[in-house]
Amino acid sequence: MPSDNLAEPAKAEPAVVPIAALKEQPPVPPAETPAQTPPPAAAAAAPPPPPPNIWDRIRAGFRLPNLDGALVQRQEQWYSANPDYVVRMMERSSHFLYHVVEEVERRKMPTEIALLPMIESAYNPQAYSRSHASGMWQFIPSTGKIYGLRQNFWYDGRRDVLAATGAALDYLEKLHNQFGDWNLALAAYNWGEGAVSRAVARNQARGLPTDYESLAMPLETRTYVPKLQAVKNIIANPGRYGIALANIPNQPYFATVTTRRHIDVQLAASLAEMSLEEFRFLNPAHNKPVIKADGSETIVLPIEKVAVFQNNLETHSRPLVSWQAYTMKRSDQPEKIASKHGMTLVQLKEANNINGNKKIVAGQTLLVPLRDNADPHLPDLPAPKLATARGKPRKAKCYQVSNSGAKKQVACAGAPTKKKSVAAATTPPTKQRPSNSSGVSVRALTGG
């Protein structure tokens, strides 16, 4: 961050003219004037000032072709009928929009892409879907790993706003290069690039158009781009839909600090003089009560809290960590382990985000309070295994939807013949698919 106490540039001293120079000098003959003196070069026009509001900046960067029709109108009607939902979504986005728009513009992408988290997660970095998609951009674990999002016991990069934004834009750029069309790239982001490729090939084989509106696809994907168009229309003209957009300044909301020492999440929030809830909202990638610093770890803070945090950290003389890892043995009883560390079983489960009905089993790693100011035991641990769904997965249904909104069920494009396990079948169709969330499920997961 730039220092506030920048030294002022030295003022130029008036030139001292030697006395000898004041003597009368012989006249100097005038230089020959060319026949035609070219006009002085026009001063370069000053660039226009940046818009004061982030919404004006986003509007100025709209470049995607507009969609129209019943599907867009239905989404507009839903948002108009649920203004409280829109207000909450915009309020959450105010923390991150500036950063996302900066990254989108740096890559010369349409600014509509900065609105995509409104469709994926309502701009909630803590969102989690039934298909194990996580974070603001709704990455599934496999795609997150492909795009460099670290996931372990302590940290989930899919929920890291900075890391996940970079990964999502990398993926979207790749999809746009692959399909040469933003609508198809967005469909692939939702449905999977393999599924979209097969749908395109199917239409090509039949001599049919291969644009987004001509492909047969699941209804969720069919309404995906219309949802984005509806949000775009609302931001372009909010008064038309009876919605008032909050004023979001065109300036960064947060900055980052780097810690090379482990620190409790609650202590970090206290040192920044923030509520624990607000701190976790900005730093949802840290899954546990401890931020484990692997060499260096980034903490996101409101800009005005950075100096406060650094000053309080420098003067803090007590230990930074009060937790350590403990792996359950076969002979251990959860109630006794909790009692041994001065906790009830309920408190132990709450500290480890374990549902009240879920059992603690042997081999499971828990965080327990650190005793006697000992050095904390914080080993490198992998991310916990995901529970696989039981039963036969439902087969996707694909639809051909006309511009008027009438839909007709059709056969989906042929899937690969390779046999899948139940676990693989419950994940999205291709490894590259980052999202399987619908508007309904996201609203339920994010509280509307």
TORBA-626874 format. One record per residue (C-alpha): y, x, z; residue in three letters. Coordinates in steps of 0.5 Angstrom, whole numbers. Each point is the difference from the previous one (the first is absolute). Example, Ala and Ser with C-alpha at 12.3 -4.5 7.8 and 13.67 -1.06 7.14 Angstrom:
@c2=-9; c1=25; c3=16; r=ALA $
@c2=7; c1=2; c3=-2; r=SER $
***
This chain:
@c2=0; c1=0; c3=0; r=MET $
@c2=7; c1=3; c3=-1; r=PRO $
@c2=4; c1=2; c3=5; r=SER $
@c2=6; c1=-4; c3=3; r=ASP $
@c2=4; c1=7; c3=2; r=ASN $
@c2=0; c1=3; c3=-7; r=LEU $
@c2=6; c1=5; c3=0; r=ALA $
@c2=6; c1=-2; c3=-4; r=GLU $
@c2=1; c1=4; c3=-7; r=PRO $
@c2=5; c1=6; c3=1; r=ALA $
@c2=7; c1=-2; c3=-2; r=LYS $
@c2=3; c1=4; c3=-6; r=ALA $
@c2=6; c1=5; c3=3; r=GLU $
@c2=6; c1=-1; c3=-5; r=PRO $
@c2=1; c1=6; c3=-4; r=ALA $
@c2=5; c1=6; c3=1; r=VAL $
@c2=3; c1=2; c3=-6; r=VAL $
@c2=2; c1=8; c3=0; r=PRO $
@c2=8; c1=1; c3=0; r=ILE $
@c2=-1; c1=4; c3=-6; r=ALA $
@c2=-2; c1=-6; c3=-4; r=ALA $
@c2=6; c1=-4; c3=2; r=LEU $
@c2=4; c1=5; c3=-5; r=LYS $
@c2=2; c1=-3; c3=-7; r=GLU $
@c2=-5; c1=1; c3=-5; r=GLN $
@c2=1; c1=1; c3=-7; r=PRO $
@c2=-1; c1=-7; c3=-4; r=PRO $
@c2=-7; c1=-1; c3=-2; r=VAL $
@c2=-1; c1=-3; c3=-7; r=PRO $
@c2=-3; c1=-6; c3=-1; r=PRO $
@c2=-7; c1=-1; c3=-2; r=ALA $
@c2=-2; c1=-2; c3=-7; r=GLU $
@c2=-1; c1=-8; c3=0; r=THR $
@c2=-6; c1=-2; c3=-4; r=PRO $
@c2=1; c1=-5; c3=-5; r=ALA $
@c2=-4; c1=-5; c3=3; r=GLN $
@c2=-1; c1=0; c3=8; r=THR $
@c2=-7; c1=-3; c3=2; r=PRO $
@c2=1; c1=-6; c3=5; r=PRO $
@c2=-2; c1=2; c3=7; r=PRO $
@c2=-7; c1=-2; c3=2; r=ALA $
@c2=0; c1=-6; c3=3; r=ALA $
@c2=-2; c1=0; c3=7; r=ALA $
@c2=-7; c1=-2; c3=2; r=ALA $
@c2=0; c1=-7; c3=2; r=ALA $
@c2=-2; c1=0; c3=8; r=ALA $
@c2=-6; c1=-3; c3=1; r=PRO $
@c2=0; c1=-7; c3=3; r=PRO $
@c2=-1; c1=-1; c3=8; r=PRO $
@c2=-7; c1=-2; c3=2; r=PRO $
@c2=0; c1=-7; c3=2; r=PRO $
@c2=1; c1=-1; c3=7; r=PRO $
@c2=-6; c1=-5; c3=1; r=ASN $
@c2=-7; c1=1; c3=-2; r=ILE $
@c2=-1; c1=-6; c3=-3; r=TRP $
@c2=5; c1=1; c3=-5; r=ASP $
@c2=-3; c1=7; c3=-1; r=ARG $
@c2=-7; c1=-3; c3=-2; r=ILE $
@c2=3; c1=-5; c3=-4; r=ARG $
@c2=3; c1=5; c3=-4; r=ALA $
@c2=-7; c1=3; c3=-2; r=GLY $
@c2=-4; c1=-6; c3=-2; r=PHE $
@c2=-3; c1=2; c3=-6; r=ARG $
@c2=-7; c1=-4; c3=-1; r=LEU $
@c2=0; c1=-6; c3=-5; r=PRO $
@c2=1; c1=-7; c3=4; r=ASN $
@c2=-6; c1=-5; c3=0; r=LEU $
@c2=1; c1=-7; c3=0; r=ASP $
@c2=-4; c1=-6; c3=1; r=GLY $
@c2=-4; c1=-4; c3=5; r=ALA $
@c2=-3; c1=5; c3=4; r=LEU $
@c2=7; c1=4; c3=2; r=VAL $
@c2=3; c1=-7; c3=1; r=GLN $
@c2=-5; c1=-2; c3=5; r=ARG $
@c2=1; c1=7; c3=4; r=GLN $
@c2=7; c1=-1; c3=0; r=GLU $
@c2=-1; c1=-7; c3=3; r=GLN $
@c2=-4; c1=3; c3=5; r=TRP $
@c2=5; c1=5; c3=2; r=TYR $
@c2=6; c1=-5; c3=0; r=SER $
@c2=-4; c1=-5; c3=5; r=ALA $
@c2=-2; c1=6; c3=5; r=ASN $
@c2=7; c1=4; c3=1; r=PRO $
@c2=-2; c1=2; c3=7; r=ASP $
@c2=-6; c1=4; c3=-4; r=TYR $
@c2=5; c1=3; c3=-5; r=VAL $
@c2=5; c1=2; c3=6; r=VAL $
@c2=-6; c1=4; c3=4; r=ARG $
@c2=-2; c1=3; c3=-6; r=MET $
@c2=7; c1=3; c3=-2; r=MET $
@c2=1; c1=2; c3=7; r=GLU $
@c2=-6; c1=4; c3=0; r=ARG $
@c2=2; c1=3; c3=-7; r=SER $
@c2=7; c1=2; c3=3; r=SER $
@c2=-3; c1=6; c3=3; r=HIS $
@c2=-4; c1=3; c3=-6; r=PHE $
@c2=4; c1=-3; c3=-6; r=LEU $
@c2=4; c1=6; c3=-1; r=TYR $
@c2=-5; c1=5; c3=0; r=HIS $
@c2=-4; c1=-4; c3=-5; r=VAL $
@c2=5; c1=-1; c3=-4; r=VAL $
@c2=2; c1=7; c3=0; r=GLU $
@c2=-7; c1=2; c3=-2; r=GLU $
@c2=-1; c1=-5; c3=-5; r=VAL $
@c2=7; c1=2; c3=-4; r=GLU $
@c2=-2; c1=8; c3=1; r=ARG $
@c2=-6; c1=-2; c3=-4; r=ARG $
@c2=4; c1=-4; c3=-5; r=LYS $
@c2=-4; c1=-6; c3=1; r=MET $
@c2=3; c1=-7; c3=0; r=PRO $
@c2=3; c1=-3; c3=7; r=THR $
@c2=-5; c1=-6; c3=0; r=GLU $
@c2=-5; c1=5; c3=2; r=ILE $
@c2=3; c1=1; c3=7; r=ALA $
@c2=-1; c1=-8; c3=1; r=LEU $
@c2=-7; c1=1; c3=-1; r=LEU $
@c2=-2; c1=1; c3=8; r=PRO $
@c2=3; c1=-7; c3=0; r=MET $
@c2=-6; c1=-3; c3=-4; r=ILE $
@c2=-5; c1=5; c3=4; r=GLU $
@c2=2; c1=0; c3=7; r=SER $
@c2=7; c1=-4; c3=1; r=ALA $
@c2=2; c1=7; c3=1; r=TYR $
@c2=-4; c1=1; c3=6; r=ASN $
@c2=-3; c1=7; c3=1; r=PRO $
@c2=-4; c1=-2; c3=5; r=GLN $
@c2=-4; c1=-6; c3=-4; r=ALA $
@c2=-7; c1=1; c3=-1; r=TYR $
@c2=-5; c1=-5; c3=-4; r=SER $
@c2=-7; c1=-2; c3=0; r=ARG $
@c2=-2; c1=5; c3=-6; r=SER $
@c2=3; c1=5; c3=5; r=HIS $
@c2=6; c1=1; c3=-4; r=ALA $
@c2=5; c1=3; c3=5; r=SER $
@c2=8; c1=2; c3=0; r=GLY $
@c2=6; c1=-2; c3=-4; r=MET $
@c2=-3; c1=1; c3=-7; r=TRP $
@c2=-7; c1=-3; c3=2; r=GLN $
@c2=-5; c1=6; c3=-1; r=PHE $
@c2=-7; c1=0; c3=1; r=ILE $
@c2=-3; c1=6; c3=3; r=PRO $
@c2=-3; c1=3; c3=-6; r=SER $
@c2=6; c1=-1; c3=-5; r=THR $
@c2=4; c1=3; c3=6; r=GLY $
@c2=-4; c1=6; c3=0; r=LYS $
@c2=0; c1=1; c3=-7; r=ILE $
@c2=8; c1=0; c3=0; r=TYR $
@c2=0; c1=5; c3=6; r=GLY $
@c2=1; c1=-5; c3=6; r=LEU $
@c2=-3; c1=4; c3=6; r=ARG $
@c2=-4; c1=-5; c3=4; r=GLN $
@c2=-4; c1=2; c3=7; r=ASN $
@c2=0; c1=-2; c3=7; r=PHE $
@c2=7; c1=1; c3=2; r=TRP $
@c2=4; c1=-1; c3=-7; r=TYR $
@c2=-1; c1=-5; c3=-6; r=ASP $
@c2=5; c1=2; c3=-5; r=GLY $
@c2=-1; c1=-6; c3=-4; r=ARG $
@c2=5; c1=-3; c3=6; r=ARG $
@c2=4; c1=6; c3=-1; r=ASP $
@c2=6; c1=-3; c3=-3; r=VAL $
@c2=3; c1=7; c3=-4; r=LEU $
@c2=-7; c1=2; c3=-2; r=ALA $
@c2=-3; c1=-7; c3=-2; r=ALA $
@c2=6; c1=-1; c3=-4; r=THR $
@c2=-1; c1=7; c3=-4; r=GLY $
@c2=-7; c1=-2; c3=-1; r=ALA $
@c2=1; c1=-7; c3=-2; r=ALA $
@c2=6; c1=2; c3=-5; r=LEU $
@c2=-5; c1=6; c3=-3; r=ASP $
@c2=-5; c1=-5; c3=-1; r=TYR $
@c2=4; c1=-5; c3=-3; r=LEU $
@c2=3; c1=5; c3=-5; r=GLU $
@c2=-7; c1=2; c3=-2; r=LYS $
@c2=-2; c1=-7; c3=-1; r=LEU $
@c2=6; c1=-1; c3=-5; r=HIS $
@c2=-1; c1=6; c3=-4; r=ASN $
@c2=-8; c1=-3; c3=0; r=GLN $
@c2=2; c1=-7; c3=-3; r=PHE $
@c2=7; c1=2; c3=-3; r=GLY $
@c2=3; c1=-7; c3=3; r=ASP $
@c2=2; c1=-1; c3=7; r=TRP $
@c2=-3; c1=-7; c3=1; r=ASN $
@c2=-7; c1=2; c3=-2; r=LEU $
@c2=2; c1=6; c3=5; r=ALA $
@c2=1; c1=-5; c3=6; r=LEU $
@c2=-6; c1=-4; c3=-2; r=ALA $
@c2=-4; c1=6; c3=1; r=ALA $
@c2=3; c1=2; c3=6; r=TYR $
@c2=-2; c1=-7; c3=3; r=ASN $
@c2=-7; c1=-1; c3=-4; r=TRP $
@c2=-2; c1=7; c3=-1; r=GLY $
@c2=1; c1=5; c3=-6; r=GLU $
@c2=-7; c1=-1; c3=-2; r=GLY $
@c2=0; c1=-8; c3=0; r=ALA $
@c2=7; c1=0; c3=-4; r=VAL $
@c2=-3; c1=5; c3=-5; r=SER $
@c2=-6; c1=-4; c3=-1; r=ARG $
@c2=4; c1=-6; c3=-1; r=ALA $
@c2=4; c1=3; c3=-6; r=VAL $
@c2=-6; c1=3; c3=-3; r=ALA $
@c2=-3; c1=-7; c3=0; r=ARG $
@c2=6; c1=-3; c3=-3; r=ASN $
@c2=1; c1=5; c3=-5; r=GLN $
@c2=-8; c1=-1; c3=-2; r=ALA $
@c2=2; c1=-7; c3=-2; r=ARG $
@c2=6; c1=1; c3=-3; r=GLY $
@c2=5; c1=-3; c3=5; r=LEU $
@c2=6; c1=3; c3=3; r=PRO $
@c2=0; c1=5; c3=6; r=THR $
@c2=6; c1=-2; c3=3; r=ASP $
@c2=0; c1=-2; c3=8; r=TYR $
@c2=1; c1=-7; c3=-2; r=GLU $
@c2=-6; c1=0; c3=-5; r=SER $
@c2=-5; c1=3; c3=5; r=LEU $
@c2=-5; c1=-4; c3=4; r=ALA $
@c2=0; c1=2; c3=7; r=MET $
@c2=-1; c1=-2; c3=7; r=PRO $
@c2=6; c1=-5; c3=2; r=LEU $
@c2=2; c1=5; c3=6; r=GLU $
@c2=2; c1=5; c3=-6; r=THR $
@c2=2; c1=-6; c3=-5; r=ARG $
@c2=6; c1=-2; c3=6; r=THR $
@c2=1; c1=8; c3=2; r=TYR $
@c2=6; c1=1; c3=-5; r=VAL $
@c2=3; c1=-7; c3=0; r=PRO $
@c2=1; c1=1; c3=8; r=LYS $
@c2=3; c1=7; c3=-2; r=LEU $
@c2=5; c1=-4; c3=-5; r=GLN $
@c2=1; c1=-6; c3=5; r=ALA $
@c2=3; c1=6; c3=5; r=VAL $
@c2=4; c1=3; c3=-5; r=LYS $
@c2=3; c1=-7; c3=-2; r=ASN $
@c2=2; c1=-1; c3=7; r=ILE $
@c2=3; c1=7; c3=1; r=ILE $
@c2=4; c1=-1; c3=-7; r=ALA $
@c2=3; c1=-7; c3=2; r=ASN $
@c2=-2; c1=-1; c3=8; r=PRO $
@c2=5; c1=-6; c3=0; r=GLY $
@c2=-4; c1=-4; c3=-5; r=ARG $
@c2=-6; c1=0; c3=4; r=TYR $
@c2=4; c1=-2; c3=7; r=GLY $
@c2=-2; c1=7; c3=3; r=ILE $
@c2=5; c1=5; c3=3; r=ALA $
@c2=-2; c1=7; c3=-1; r=LEU $
@c2=2; c1=5; c3=6; r=ALA $
@c2=5; c1=5; c3=-1; r=ASN $
@c2=-4; c1=7; c3=-1; r=ILE $
@c2=5; c1=6; c3=-1; r=PRO $
@c2=-2; c1=4; c3=-5; r=ASN $
@c2=-1; c1=6; c3=4; r=GLN $
@c2=-6; c1=3; c3=4; r=PRO $
@c2=-3; c1=-4; c3=6; r=TYR $
@c2=-4; c1=6; c3=3; r=PHE $
@c2=-1; c1=7; c3=0; r=ALA $
@c2=-6; c1=4; c3=2; r=THR $
@c2=-1; c1=6; c3=5; r=VAL $
@c2=-6; c1=4; c3=1; r=THR $
@c2=-4; c1=2; c3=6; r=THR $
@c2=-5; c1=5; c3=1; r=ARG $
@c2=-3; c1=-2; c3=7; r=ARG $
@c2=-4; c1=-6; c3=1; r=HIS $
@c2=4; c1=-6; c3=4; r=ILE $
@c2=-1; c1=-6; c3=2; r=ASP $
@c2=2; c1=-6; c3=-4; r=VAL $
@c2=3; c1=-4; c3=6; r=GLN $
@c2=4; c1=7; c3=2; r=LEU $
@c2=3; c1=1; c3=-7; r=ALA $
@c2=3; c1=-7; c3=0; r=ALA $
@c2=3; c1=1; c3=7; r=SER $
@c2=3; c1=7; c3=-2; r=LEU $
@c2=3; c1=-4; c3=-6; r=ALA $
@c2=2; c1=-5; c3=4; r=GLU $
@c2=-3; c1=-5; c3=-4; r=MET $
@c2=-5; c1=-6; c3=2; r=SER $
@c2=-7; c1=2; c3=-1; r=LEU $
@c2=-1; c1=-6; c3=-5; r=GLU $
@c2=6; c1=3; c3=-5; r=GLU $
@c2=-3; c1=7; c3=1; r=PHE $
@c2=-7; c1=-3; c3=-2; r=ARG $
@c2=3; c1=-4; c3=-6; r=PHE $
@c2=3; c1=7; c3=-3; r=LEU $
@c2=-6; c1=4; c3=2; r=ASN $
@c2=-6; c1=-5; c3=-1; r=PRO $
@c2=-4; c1=6; c3=-3; r=ALA $
@c2=-2; c1=3; c3=7; r=HIS $
@c2=-6; c1=-4; c3=2; r=ASN $
@c2=0; c1=2; c3=7; r=LYS $
@c2=4; c1=0; c3=6; r=PRO $
@c2=1; c1=8; c3=-2; r=VAL $
@c2=3; c1=3; c3=-6; r=ILE $
@c2=-5; c1=6; c3=-1; r=LYS $
@c2=4; c1=5; c3=-4; r=ALA $
@c2=-4; c1=4; c3=-4; r=ASP $
@c2=5; c1=6; c3=-1; r=GLY $
@c2=6; c1=-5; c3=-2; r=SER $
@c2=0; c1=-7; c3=0; r=GLU $
@c2=6; c1=-5; c3=-2; r=THR $
@c2=3; c1=-5; c3=4; r=ILE $
@c2=5; c1=-5; c3=-3; r=VAL $
@c2=6; c1=-2; c3=4; r=LEU $
@c2=6; c1=-4; c3=-1; r=PRO $
@c2=6; c1=5; c3=-2; r=ILE $
@c2=4; c1=-1; c3=6; r=GLU $
@c2=-6; c1=1; c3=4; r=LYS $
@c2=-2; c1=7; c3=-2; r=VAL $
@c2=5; c1=4; c3=4; r=ALA $
@c2=-2; c1=-4; c3=6; r=VAL $
@c2=-7; c1=2; c3=-1; r=PHE $
@c2=1; c1=7; c3=-1; r=GLN $
@c2=5; c1=1; c3=6; r=ASN $
@c2=-5; c1=-4; c3=5; r=ASN $
@c2=-6; c1=4; c3=-3; r=LEU $
@c2=3; c1=6; c3=2; r=GLU $
@c2=2; c1=-2; c3=7; r=THR $
@c2=-7; c1=-3; c3=1; r=HIS $
@c2=-4; c1=4; c3=5; r=SER $
@c2=-6; c1=-4; c3=1; r=ARG $
@c2=-6; c1=0; c3=-4; r=PRO $
@c2=0; c1=-3; c3=-7; r=LEU $
@c2=-7; c1=-3; c3=0; r=VAL $
@c2=-3; c1=-4; c3=6; r=SER $
@c2=-7; c1=-2; c3=-5; r=TRP $
@c2=-6; c1=3; c3=-2; r=GLN $
@c2=-6; c1=-1; c3=-4; r=ALA $
@c2=-7; c1=-2; c3=3; r=TYR $
@c2=-6; c1=-1; c3=-4; r=THR $
@c2=-5; c1=-5; c3=3; r=MET $
@c2=-7; c1=2; c3=2; r=LYS $
@c2=-6; c1=-4; c3=0; r=ARG $
@c2=0; c1=0; c3=8; r=SER $
@c2=7; c1=-2; c3=1; r=ASP $
@c2=2; c1=-7; c3=2; r=GLN $
@c2=7; c1=-2; c3=-3; r=PRO $
@c2=2; c1=-4; c3=7; r=GLU $
@c2=-2; c1=7; c3=4; r=LYS $
@c2=4; c1=4; c3=-6; r=ILE $
@c2=6; c1=-4; c3=1; r=ALA $
@c2=0; c1=0; c3=8; r=SER $
@c2=-1; c1=7; c3=0; r=LYS $
@c2=7; c1=1; c3=-4; r=HIS $
@c2=3; c1=-5; c3=4; r=GLY $
@c2=0; c1=-6; c3=-5; r=MET $
@c2=-3; c1=-6; c3=0; r=THR $
@c2=-5; c1=-2; c3=-6; r=LEU $
@c2=5; c1=-4; c3=-3; r=VAL $
@c2=6; c1=5; c3=0; r=GLN $
@c2=-5; c1=5; c3=-3; r=LEU $
@c2=-1; c1=-5; c3=-6; r=LYS $
@c2=7; c1=-1; c3=-1; r=GLU $
@c2=2; c1=7; c3=0; r=ALA $
@c2=-6; c1=1; c3=-5; r=ASN $
@c2=2; c1=-6; c3=-4; r=ASN $
@c2=-7; c1=-3; c3=1; r=ILE $
@c2=-1; c1=-7; c3=-1; r=ASN $
@c2=-2; c1=-4; c3=7; r=GLY $
@c2=-6; c1=-2; c3=-3; r=ASN $
@c2=-2; c1=7; c3=-3; r=LYS $
@c2=-5; c1=4; c3=4; r=LYS $
@c2=1; c1=8; c3=1; r=ILE $
@c2=-6; c1=4; c3=-2; r=VAL $
@c2=-3; c1=7; c3=0; r=ALA $
@c2=4; c1=5; c3=-4; r=GLY $
@c2=6; c1=-4; c3=0; r=GLN $
@c2=6; c1=4; c3=1; r=THR $
@c2=5; c1=-3; c3=5; r=LEU $
@c2=7; c1=2; c3=3; r=LEU $
@c2=0; c1=1; c3=7; r=VAL $
@c2=6; c1=2; c3=5; r=PRO $
@c2=1; c1=7; c3=1; r=LEU $
@c2=-1; c1=3; c3=7; r=ARG $
@c2=3; c1=5; c3=4; r=ASP $
@c2=5; c1=3; c3=-6; r=ASN $
@c2=-6; c1=3; c3=-3; r=ALA $
@c2=0; c1=2; c3=-8; r=ASP $
@c2=-1; c1=-6; c3=-4; r=PRO $
@c2=-7; c1=0; c3=-4; r=HIS $
@c2=2; c1=-3; c3=-6; r=LEU $
@c2=-5; c1=2; c3=-5; r=PRO $
@c2=0; c1=-1; c3=-8; r=ASP $
@c2=-4; c1=-7; c3=-1; r=LEU $
@c2=-1; c1=-4; c3=-6; r=PRO $
@c2=2; c1=-7; c3=-2; r=ALA $
@c2=-4; c1=-5; c3=3; r=PRO $
@c2=-5; c1=-3; c3=-4; r=LYS $
@c2=2; c1=-7; c3=-3; r=LEU $
@c2=-5; c1=-6; c3=1; r=ALA $
@c2=-3; c1=-2; c3=-6; r=THR $
@c2=0; c1=-8; c3=-1; r=ALA $
@c2=-7; c1=-3; c3=0; r=ARG $
@c2=-2; c1=-5; c3=-5; r=GLY $
@c2=0; c1=-1; c3=-8; r=LYS $
@c2=7; c1=1; c3=-2; r=PRO $
@c2=4; c1=-5; c3=-4; r=ARG $
@c2=0; c1=1; c3=-8; r=LYS $
@c2=7; c1=0; c3=-2; r=ALA $
@c2=3; c1=-5; c3=-4; r=LYS $
@c2=4; c1=1; c3=-6; r=CYS $
@c2=5; c1=-5; c3=-3; r=TYR $
@c2=4; c1=0; c3=-7; r=GLN $
@c2=7; c1=-3; c3=2; r=VAL $
@c2=5; c1=-3; c3=-4; r=SER $
@c2=7; c1=1; c3=0; r=ASN $
@c2=1; c1=-7; c3=3; r=SER $
@c2=-5; c1=1; c3=6; r=GLY $
@c2=-6; c1=-3; c3=-3; r=ALA $
@c2=-6; c1=4; c3=2; r=LYS $
@c2=-7; c1=0; c3=-4; r=LYS $
@c2=-6; c1=4; c3=4; r=GLN $
@c2=-3; c1=5; c3=-5; r=VAL $
@c2=-5; c1=6; c3=0; r=ALA $
@c2=3; c1=6; c3=3; r=CYS $
@c2=-1; c1=7; c3=-4; r=ALA $
@c2=-7; c1=3; c3=1; r=GLY $
@c2=0; c1=4; c3=6; r=ALA $
@c2=-4; c1=7; c3=0; r=PRO $
@c2=-8; c1=-1; c3=0; r=THR $
@c2=-1; c1=5; c3=6; r=LYS $
@c2=-3; c1=-3; c3=6; r=LYS $
@c2=5; c1=0; c3=6; r=LYS $
@c2=-2; c1=0; c3=8; r=SER $
@c2=2; c1=-6; c3=4; r=VAL $
@c2=5; c1=5; c3=3; r=ALA $
@c2=3; c1=2; c3=-7; r=ALA $
@c2=0; c1=-7; c3=-2; r=ALA $
@c2=5; c1=-3; c3=5; r=THR $
@c2=5; c1=6; c3=-2; r=THR $
@c2=5; c1=-1; c3=-6; r=PRO $
@c2=-3; c1=0; c3=-7; r=PRO $
@c2=2; c1=7; c3=-1; r=THR $
@c2=1; c1=6; c3=5; r=LYS $
@c2=7; c1=0; c3=-3; r=GLN $
@c2=2; c1=-6; c3=2; r=ARG $
@c2=5; c1=0; c3=6; r=PRO $
@c2=1; c1=-7; c3=2; r=SER $
@c2=-4; c1=-7; c3=1; r=ASN $
@c2=5; c1=-4; c3=3; r=SER $
@c2=2; c1=-7; c3=-2; r=SER $
@c2=7; c1=-3; c3=2; r=GLY $
@c2=-4; c1=-4; c3=5; r=VAL $
@c2=-4; c1=5; c3=4; r=SER $
@c2=6; c1=5; c3=0; r=VAL $
@c2=4; c1=-6; c3=3; r=ARG $
@c2=-5; c1=-1; c3=5; r=ALA $
@c2=-1; c1=7; c3=2; r=LEU $
@c2=8; c1=2; c3=1; r=THR $
@c2=1; c1=-7; c3=4; r=GLY $
@c2=4; c1=-3; c3=-6; r=GLY $
***
